[in-house]
Amino acid sequence: WAKRSENNFEDQSSTVNDEMVDRLNSLQESYEFCKAELNKQELSNKMRYDVDAIVRVMTIPLVQYFIVHLSAQSGIMGDSQTEDEVDYMILYALSVLPLISICDEEVFGKLYTELVTGARSYDPLKFSEILKTLQDRYPCLGLSCSDIGISVLSVSTDEVPCQDPASNPGIVGYE
């Protein structure tokens, strides 16, 4: 699933599957040490870091598929605006938007109305605006533009390139 998602994007900093395996191995190693270690607080902090990294990495394919199906619904992939595509766009919107709601309830409400409750009347001309809004929320999700990559399906000439902000406000509202 994650590998298929990666095939739709270029210029990613690393592969999701490789990073996930590394983090799970690190978590398992920390757990084994934790059982015998006297300084459990340090290991607990390391394990928390690994768990946060796993959640961040698991979010990458969700965001990528959200962009893919938003692109399809916007006509960027040709004439693929089927009922299934609408349903997939809604599904991935429901996977990603709640994470955004933690940092920006107003944007969550706007995108939820546009892409979930109003999905059947979605305006494809809003693709670039919605994509930019999503990209501006990457730091909230603990992501960067290079984590997601550039969609190979997106051939829109008015698409603004993704740029990471200078500072990171923390993952889903937590420093």
Phi and psi in degrees as a GROMACS rama.xvg file:
@    title "Ramachandran Plot"
@    xaxis  label "Phi"
@    yaxis  label "Psi"
@TYPE xy
-66.3353  -38.3763  ALA-2
-64.0086  -41.901  LYS-3
-62.2681  -38.8427  ARG-4
-63.7655  -43.7855  SER-5
-59.8589  -31.1366  GLU-6
-65.2941  -17.2929  ASN-7
-91.985  1.04286  ASN-8
-135.02  147.261  PHE-9
-114.85  166.301  GLU-10
59.9155  36.5113  ASP-11
-80.9828  147.259  GLN-12
-70.2583  -32.0247  SER-13
-159.782  168.486  SER-14
-88.1396  142.364  THR-15
-61.9206  -46.3278  VAL-16
-61.2686  -43.8062  ASN-17
-63.4857  -45.0249  ASP-18
-65.7412  -37.2142  GLU-19
-63.5942  -45.7351  MET-20
-62.29  -43.2799  VAL-21
-59.8024  -45.022  ASP-22
-68.0683  -39.5637  ARG-23
-65.7227  -40.0899  LEU-24
-63.5673  -42.0258  ASN-25
-63.3897  -41.646  SER-26
-63.6504  -43.3821  LEU-27
-63.5536  -42.3668  GLN-28
-62.3599  -43.538  GLU-29
-62.7482  -38.5243  SER-30
-63.5163  -42.9891  TYR-31
-62.9743  -42.5925  GLU-32
-67.3879  -34.2248  PHE-33
-62.4384  -34.1395  CYS-34
-65.4971  -28.4881  LYS-35
-109.22  -15.4044  ALA-36
-81.1149  142.135  GLU-37
-83.1084  -33.6667  LEU-38
-89.3031  73.8047  ASN-39
-73.006  -23.8105  LYS-40
-63.7414  -43.2921  GLN-41
-63.2765  -44.8078  GLU-42
-66.8678  -36.9185  LEU-43
-60.5293  -41.9023  SER-44
-64.1395  -40.5914  ASN-45
-65.058  -41.1361  LYS-46
-64.5065  -40.5694  MET-47
-61.1619  -41.1307  ARG-48
-60.7458  -45.4951  TYR-49
-63.7377  -42.1365  ASP-50
-63.0269  -44.3636  VAL-51
-60.3619  -40.6716  ASP-52
-65.5883  -38.306  ALA-53
-63.4346  -44.6791  ILE-54
-61.7158  -43.0129  VAL-55
-61.1376  -45.7963  ARG-56
-65.6525  -36.8097  VAL-57
-68.0347  -22.8722  MET-58
-75.3503  -26.7304  THR-59
-56.4976  -54.535  ILE-60
-65.2692  -29.0841  PRO-61
-61.9432  -46.0368  LEU-62
-66.8466  -41.6287  VAL-63
-61.3768  -46.8131  GLN-64
-67.0016  -33.3715  TYR-65
-59.5771  -45.3095  PHE-66
-65.3923  -42.0535  ILE-67
-58.9198  -48.0429  VAL-68
-76.0603  -28.7929  HIS-69
-65.6306  -41.2213  LEU-70
-60.69  -45.1724  SER-71
-61.7146  -44.0531  ALA-72
-67.93  -22.2623  GLN-73
-89.6089  -1.42778  SER-74
83.0685  7.82635  GLY-75
-70.355  -27.7674  ILE-76
-94.867  17.5277  MET-77
97.6411  -159.066  GLY-78
-88.3268  78.152  ASP-79
-122.963  29.3161  SER-80
-84.6211  67.9892  GLN-81
-93.499  170.019  THR-82
-59.58  -37.4489  GLU-83
-62.3479  -42.7305  ASP-84
-63.1614  -39.3691  GLU-85
-61.6476  -45.1202  VAL-86
-63.4903  -40.0005  ASP-87
-65.4411  -41.1245  TYR-88
-61.2431  -42.9995  MET-89
-62.8764  -45.4037  ILE-90
-56.7761  -49.5474  LEU-91
-73.307  -29.9682  TYR-92
-62.4356  -42.1589  ALA-93
-68.3891  -19.3708  LEU-94
-84.3708  -33.4695  SER-95
-97.3887  -42.3643  VAL-96
-60.4094  -38.7889  LEU-97
-59.7161  -31.2609  PRO-98
-66.8559  -37.0987  LEU-99
-70.2158  -31.9613  ILE-100
-59.7157  -28.2525  SER-101
-64.9921  -33.4635  ILE-102
-97.7633  -29.408  CYS-103
-150.509  88.0371  ASP-104
-63.1298  -34.7007  GLU-105
-64.5733  -46.8654  GLU-106
-65.3663  -40.801  VAL-107
-54.9901  -49.999  PHE-108
-60.7514  -42.4104  GLY-109
-63.8236  -49.6846  LYS-110
-68.9812  -35.091  LEU-111
-61.8476  -45.5373  TYR-112
-63.5173  -42.8701  THR-113
-70.2607  -42.8819  GLU-114
-107.026  -12.5225  LEU-115
-113.667  -69.5765  VAL-116
-70.5145  -28.1325  THR-117
-107.707  20.6311  GLY-118
-61.1062  -33.7419  ALA-119
-69.9733  -17.7552  ARG-120
-118.028  26.8627  SER-121
-58.1324  136.672  TYR-122
-95.0694  108.546  ASP-123
-59.6666  -21.6306  PRO-124
-69.6189  -11.8747  LEU-125
-90.976  4.29105  LYS-126
-53.0852  -53.9216  PHE-127
-60.6287  -40.1652  SER-128
-63.9402  -44.7688  GLU-129
-67.6694  -41.8101  ILE-130
-61.425  -44.2761  LEU-131
-62.1886  -42.3271  LYS-132
-60.2052  -44.2351  THR-133
-62.6251  -47.9519  LEU-134
-60.7429  -36.5867  GLN-135
-65.4785  -18.3516  ASP-136
-97.7835  0.541716  ARG-137
-52.8348  -46.2166  TYR-138
-58.1661  -34.2599  PRO-139
-61.1654  -32.9084  CYS-140
-88.6582  0.966359  LEU-141
76.7713  21.0488  GLY-142
-113.414  164.35  LEU-143
-128.298  168.607  SER-144
-59.4599  -38.2535  CYS-145
-71.5489  -23.7317  SER-146
-64.7936  -42.3099  ASP-147
-81.6142  -42.1969  ILE-148
87.0072  -173.898  GLY-149
-108.326  126.858  ILE-150
-64.3808  125.296  SER-151
-75.3612  -15.9204  VAL-152
-82.6546  -20.6245  LEU-153
-86.0831  107.249  SER-154
-111.388  14.4675  VAL-155
-64.8979  126.804  SER-156
-77.7095  -19.4275  THR-157
-94.3484  7.51769  ASP-158
-72.0606  128.351  GLU-159
-82.2192  130.635  VAL-160
-61.52  143.496  PRO-161
-70.6723  134.073  CYS-162
-133.201  129.856  GLN-163
-75.4525  143.439  ASP-164
-70.5092  164.046  PRO-165
-67.633  -32.183  ALA-166
-123.711  158.937  SER-167
-112.074  118.788  ASN-168
-77.7576  -0.266731  PRO-169
104.062  161.203  GLY-170
-80.4803  131.877  ILE-171
33.6929  49.1244  VAL-172
87.6389  -3.83096  GLY-173
-105.344  134.864  TYR-174
